[in-house]
Amino acid sequence: GFIDANSIIGLIEISSVEATLDYAEILDFNPNARAEVAINPDSELLPVTRANGILISNVVPQGGIITGSSSVIMLDGWTVEDMVLKSVSGIHLKWPSKKEFSFRFYMRPKSEEELLKEYEEKVKKIKEFFEDAYAYLKAKYSDKKLSEIYDTDERFEAMIPLLKGEIPLFIHADEYFQIRDALDFFEDFKDIRIILVGGYDSWRFAEELKRRNIPVIVTGIHMNPLREDEPYDEPFTLPYKLYKSGVKFCIANSAGSFSASNARNLPYKVATACAYGLPLEEGIKSITIYAAEILGISHRVGSIEKGKDATLFVTDGNPLDIKTNVLMAFIQGKKIDLESKHTLLFKKYLKKYKDLGFTF
């Protein structure tokens, strides 16, 4: 079964309807926010997505600097408890940018000096938060008497598995300076395992990523180049560059507000990467076993082996080809209903035109 390592499915239904949005908290630091508690198991997007072979998703909370912890779910189940494969797959940090991505037409654009100042302030906040988290860990668990009188802080409690190296830190960063600053910042944090998400310029750091064993979750395939002087295919060739450099990677969706309804298109992003150099077998691995290894679930899923979950699907052709149909799907050995809103609409209008005398 295909694995989407960076998804927002289940947390959002219709991006323009606020009542269906439950994907973000309002503060800057929310490590205690857990994606699994907000997932809607009755979302119409789940059957639409799994009908195209995506059977597992790593659901990532949004909002703020530290957005919370992601959860790996199977795209079938009556309740969230039925769906969860890995309750906490890691904590997510959105590394700040020096750019202003959007502003209202009635607002004055910020100057470079203002943007730089904001960036430095956010990095300072990150530094202070990690220092406080380490201080909390030391004070709470190094002395029994202190632990009895120390006030519990849910944010820092959520950070403890990360600081101990039990779960990874997903750092969302695309541009060169973001990746450079993030790698430098965590150079001395020996116990923190890093996974880079986005990674538009990650190929420029291939040697360092290999040396530090940092994998990349590539999220930008179907997008324009970030810079005017770059070739049109710059985003398409990133997986090939990482593959040639020997950097571990997988391909995923962007987890943006519009990505949930398009999550089913993940195989076609891989197909684009394969059209621009990535070998077909590596492309399929990038959304199966490689994604499973990066998320820490490869002992359960990602390949068809004895002892693993029977989470797989059957097609009538190349699974990366848009003309291919998924014929059957299984999650943990259970055959999954492939009917979705799309198939129901297809049957509805097929009947309509047959009743009018059209033949197909």
N, C-alpha and C positions, 0 to 999 in steps of 0.2 A: 504494500500500500504506500502511496505517496505521502510524504510528511512535509507540512508547511511549518518551518521553524520560527516564523515570525508573523503571527496572525492576530487579528482582532475579532475573529468570528465568535458569535455568541454574546459579545458585549455591545453590539450595535446592530440595529435592524434596518432602519431607514435614516440615512445621514441627515436629511433635512427635517426630521421629526424628532424634536428634542426629547420627548417622552420615551423614545426607544433607545436613547444613548445612555450607557452606563459603563464607560470605558476610562474615565479619568477622575482623579481627585484634584482639589484646588490648591493644595500647598506645594512648596518646592520639594520637600523631602517626605516621601511616603513609602518607605521600605516595608511597612506593615500592611500595605494594601495588597490584597491577594485576588488575582484574577478569577480564580475558580468560584468564589462566592457570588460573583455577578453574572456568571454565564447562564444564558437562557437556553435550556435544552429543547425548547419548542420553536426555536428560530427556524424560519423558512429557509434560511441560507445554508443550514446544515445539510439537508438532503440534496440541495442543488449542488453543493460543493463535493459531497462524497460520490455523487453520480459520475463525477469525472475522475475518480480514482484517488482523491485526497481523503484519506481515512483518518489521519492524525494531524492535529494542529497544536502548536505551542502558542497559547493565548497570552498576549502581552498587554498589561495595563499601560495607559498613556497619562500625560499630564505631569508637569513639574520637572525637576531635575532627576531625582530618584523616584521613578514612577511606581515601583512596587515589585512584587514577585509574579512571575509567569507560571502557568500550569499547562502541562501536556494533557490534552484530552483526545479521546476517540470520538469520532463524529457519529455516535449512535448511543442512545440510552434514554430511559425514562426520566432520570434525575442526573444532576451533576455528579453525584457519588458513583453512579453507574459509568459515567463517561471518563472520569479522571484516571489517567495512566500514571502520571507523576504529579503529585500535589504542588510541589515547589521545584521548579526547574532552574531557578536562579533569580537574582535581583537585577533590575534594569536601571542604567544610568544614561541619561541623555546628555552627552557632553555639549557644553554651550557653543554657540557660534558667534563670530564677529560680524555676521551679516544681518541685515534686516530683511526678512523674507516677505513681509507684507505690512502695509500701513493704510489707514483710511485716507481717502482722497482729500479730506479736510484737515489732515494732520501734516505737520512739517516732517519730512524725512529726517532721520537722525544723522548727525555727522559721523565721520570715522572715529573721531575722538570720543564721542558719546558712546558709540558701539563698543569701542575698545575698553572704555571704563566699565561698562556693564558686563562685558566678558570677564574682566579681571575680578570684578566683585563676585560673579557667580563661581569662578574657580576658587576664590577665597572661601566662599560658603561651603563648597565641596570639601576643601581641606579641613575646615573647622568641624564639619559634620563627621568626617572620618576620625579625626582626633578625639572628638567627644564619644564616638562609638567605641573606640579602643579603650578610652578611659573608663567607660561604663563597664565594658567587659572585664577589665582588670579589677575595678572596685567591687563588682558584683560577685565575681567568681574566685578571686584570689584569697579572700578572707571570709570565713563563715559568719563572723559577727557582723561584718559590713553587709553581707548579702541579706541578713535578716532585717536590717534597718534601712537598706537602700530602697528608694522609691522605684517601682517598676515603670519603665518607659517602653511602650510597645514598639516604638520606632527602632530603638537600640536592641531590643530583644530580637527583632526580625533580622538585625544585622549580624548577630552572633554566628549563625552557621556560615555566613559569607566570610567573616573575619577568620574563622577557624579553617577555611578551605573546604567546607563540606558541600557548598553549592557555589556555582560560578557567578561572576559579575559580567553581565552583558553591557558592553559600552557601545552606545549608538553614536557613531561618528563617521562622516563621509569625507570631508576635505582634508587636505594635507596637514594644515596647522592643527586641526582638531585631533587627528590621529597622533601626530607628533607630540602634542601637549599631553594627551591622555596616556600614551605609552611612557613618557617621561615621568608623569605624576605617579604612576603605579609601579615604577621601576623597583622601588625599595619595599613594596608590599609583597613580601615573598610568599605569604600564605594565600593570597587572593588569586584565584584562577580567572583569567580574562577571556572573554569571547567578544570579538569585534562584530558589530552589526551595522549593515550599510556598506561601509568600506569602499566607497567609490575610488579613493586614491590608495587603497590598501596595497595594490601591486607595487607601489613605490617603496614599501617597507617590507618586501618579501623576505629578505634575509633575516631581519630582526624578528618578524613574526615566526619564522621557522625556528630560530634560536630560542625564543621564549615559549614555543609551542602554543601560539595563540591562533585559533581557527577563526575563519571569517564567515559570517552569514551574509551573503550577497543579496541585497534587496532591490537594487536599482538596475533593472534590465530594460524594461520598456519605458524609457525616459529619454529626454534630450540631454546632450552633453552639458555639464555645469558651466563650461567656459566657452566663450565665442571662438577661440582659436583652436579648439579641439575638433578632431574628425567626428563625423556624424555617428560612427560606430563605436565610439569610446565606451559607452555603457555595455554594448553587446559583447565586447571582447574581454571584459574583466574576468569572467570565470576561466577563460582560456589562459590568461596571463598568470592567474594564481595556480592553475593546474601545471603549467610549464615550470613555474618557480618552485613547485613542491609544497605549497602552502595548503593546509587542510581547509576545505570550504564546503559550503552547501548553498543552495539557491532557495530563496523564500520570497514571500510577498512583503509589501512595505509596511503593513499594519497601519496605514493611514485611514482616515475616516471613510474613504470610498473603496478601500481595498477589500472589505468584507464581502461586498456584493460581487466582487470580481475574483474572489479567492479560487474559484474553479479554473481560472486561466493560468495557474502556476505551471502546468506542463508546457504551455506554449512559450513561457519565458525561458524555460530550459531549452526548448526547440530553437529559439532565437540564438541562444548561446552556442548551441551545437552548429548552427548555420555559420557562425563566426569563429570556428576553430575548435571548440570543445568536442572531443570524441563522444559519440552517441552513448557508449557504455558509461563514460564518466558523467554524462548528463543525467542518466537515469540514477546513478549512484548519488548524485548531488541532492536528490529529493527522496532518497530511500536510506541506504546504510550510512552515508556520510552525515546526513541530518540526524539520524539516530545516535551516531557516535558523539556528535557535538552536544546533543541534548542529554546524553547519559542514559539512553533507553535502548541501546543496541543489544542488550542481553534479552530484550523482549521482542523487538520489532526491527525492521529495516532490511531484513533478508529472509529467505525461505530456508530455514535450518531446523533440524530436530531440536525440540525443547523450547522453541520460540512460539510466540502467539501466531495463530493462523490468521493474520491480518493481511489480506491480499485481494487482488481483483484479476479478472480475466477479460481480455479485450479481443476484438477481431482484427487487430493490426498494431502498428507501432503506437505505443501509448502517448507519444509526444506529438503525434499527427492529429490535427484538428478534425480530420475526417473519421478518425477511429472512434468506435463506440465501446463503452464499458458494458459487458454482457452480464457479469456477476461480480459481487463483492462480498467479502467476509471480514468480520471483525471479531477476533478471538474465536474463530471457528464458526461463528453465527452468520448465516446468510442474511445480508442486508437488503432491505427493500430499496430499489433504485428509483422508485417513483418520486417525483418532485413537482414543484409548481410549474416548471418548464414542460415536463412530460404531460401534465394534466392539461395545460394550455394547448399543447400540440394535438392531443386527442380531441379536445373540444372543437378546435377550428378545422381539424381534419374531417370530423363528423359533419360540421356545418356545410362544408363545400361538397362533401359526398352527397348530402341531402339535396343540394342544389343541382346535382347531376354531373359534377366534375369527376373525372377519373384520374387516378395517380398511378 
